Each structure stands twice: as C-alpha cells, then as structure tokens.
Amino acid sequence: MGKIVLEPVRLEALLDKMAGVTAMVVGDVCLDAYWMADMRLSSLSRETPHHNMPVVEERYALGGAGNVMANMGKLGAKVLPVTVLGRDWRGGLTRHLMAEQGFEGPGLLDSGQRVTPTYVKPYRMGYGGARSEDPRLDFENRRALDPQLEAQVIQAIEGAAQAQVIAVSDQMDQGVVTPAVRQALIRQARSGRKVVVDSRARIGDFSSCIVKPNELESARAAGLSPEQVTAEDYAPVARKLSQITGGPVIITLGGAGALCLDGQALDWAPAVPVPPPIDIVGAGDSFLSACALALGAGASLAEAIALANLASAVTIQKIGQTGTASAQEIKEQYARARKTKEKE
C-alpha cells in the first residue's frame, strides 16, 4: 500500500484549479437549526406545570447536501444543485440561504408534497455559562418522491453537461436519490463522467461510480460486521467493495486517515493530526466536497483523498457548527502539519 505525500506546489496548483470547477451536487439539502433558550428567563406556565424555553438566539445553516455545496462554494467552485425542497417555512429559509451563496439553477425544485428536511437542535443555557442540548427535533419525508418530481431530478442530472464532477449525498430513506435517480447517476458514470458518492445505507448499489463510504458503511456493504474488521482489514474490504461496484473505492477511516483503490493501485493518506477539542459533525461533507472538486480539477484519486483529509482537519476544529474549509485554511493547516512533522 503506497503512502501519499502531497507536495506544496501540487497542493497550491490543485486548490487554484478547484476554484474553477463546476460541480453538480445531487441529494437532500437539509436545514440545520440552532435554538438557544436562556432558562434564566424561564417562567412557570399558568396553563401547564412546565417552565417555558425562552429562545433568545436562533442560527440556521445548510446541512446534508447543502453542507456539501457550502464547502464547495467556500473553495470557489460553481455549484449546480439538484434537490427538492418543501413549500414550508423551512424550505423558504433554505432557499434563501442557498441563494445567498449562489446555489441556484433548474435543478433546484420544490413541491407542496415534500417536507424540507430540518434538524432543530434546542440548547438550554443557564447560570455560569452552563449549557445542555435537548433531544433534536427532526423533520423528514416519510413517503417516496413523486414520479413527476423524480423525472425532473433525472432531467436536471442529464442536462448539466458543463459539470466536471457530480457529488452525490445519499443520506435519506425517502430522499431525492431514488432507485431511478441512482440509475441515472450510474449512466452518467458509465458515460465517462466523474460521479463521487457518499451513501449512508446503499453504497454498494452505485455501480461504476467512485464510492466514498466510511469504515462502518464499507464493512456492511462488503457483508461484514464492523466489529469484525480491524484497521488492517480495510484493504481487502476496499477490494471486495470494488468488485461489487466495479469502480474505484475510497474508505474514510477517521483518525486513521483514508485509503483508496483505483484499479489495482491501493494508496493510503494518513489523517492530519489536530489537537482537541474537535467536533466531527460535517467532516464527511467536507471530505466529499474537497475530494470531488480535486478530481474535477484533474487530481489522481490518491491526491484527492490527501487533500480531502486536510479539508476535514480544518472543519473538525470548528466546534458547534457544520463548518467549511477555505483554500487559505487548507494551506494553513498543511503548513502546521508539516511544521509539526519536522519537529518530531
């Protein structure tokens, strides 16, 4: 297994080219909501034996496929969204956040039959800076995508020939990426387009695509229990998954880095060490975004995962948010990692 070393000149060149890439992102754009309640202002209700939660601050950010787009936009790429929002207040807010970042186009659809996926995270704040998180409030679709909307999604995928790469965020049970949409993406991959897929439960179904599962998802797709697989076992897992899909495989391994299998070439990129505290929320989206853009800019699969590790290292240091990584932040992270290595 080859260990990947990304030289500074190559990193600079790739980041420059990534800013000129046009990328299509297919998947469910979610709204991440943070509601901060100051319990010092709470009072007992006259109607019920409960104290209210006085919300004093609310923050909203793009999640799911929207976070993939946000990461790509931060790196300067042009993003073509393919998604379906609901005609609810959450959909209106999500569309506004997307418009602010320039994520518009014919693939941005909406429907009164759909719910805009939203994850509300209520926090209680108290004396002395105390803070705790309540159970999350989830809004998700419980019915399959309407066939007419499905046809529009497929039309958008097939109509954007200017995209150098397609990134797929398949995270919902009843989401935008239906079996028919998946077949449309497979057709694009077989036609020679770069299609990079992150799928929570169906990664083995994306034949001919570049699949990017984490260690748990890859083990399950290969028919193994994650508890049976050690770090040393992921090379054969990658080979087995590649046999299933017939395409290249990337497996992210958390603190152990990432490996990729492209044909017979197996390469490993070590994780970029960062000091605690860390927050891994959104790290997979940052990896997918940077990896896909690097491939769209002409990087090899090995170079793409090394660069994507740097992007993830930036975002996990952004506590309490689904962070993004800019080109400048990636360069600074690379310089810190090299300096740390030279001291060892």
Salt bridges, closest charged atoms under 4 A:
GLU12 OE1 - LYS331 NZ 3.22
ASP38 OD2 - ARG40 NH2 2.95
GLU57 OE2 - ARG59 NE 3.56
ASP88 OD2 - ARG90 NH2 3.03
GLU100 OE2 - HIS96 NE2 3.20
ASP110 OD1 - ARG87 NE 2.92
ASP110 OD2 - ARG95 NH2 3.00
ASP134 OD1 - ARG124 NE 2.82
ASP138 OD1 - ARG136 NE 2.74
GLU140 OE1 - ARG142 NH1 3.74
GLU158 OE2 - ARG187 NH2 3.22
ASP170 OD1 - ARG202 NH2 2.88
ASP198 OD2 - LYS212 NZ 3.66
GLU303 OE2 - ARG10 NE 2.86
GLU329 OE2 - LYS318 NZ 3.02
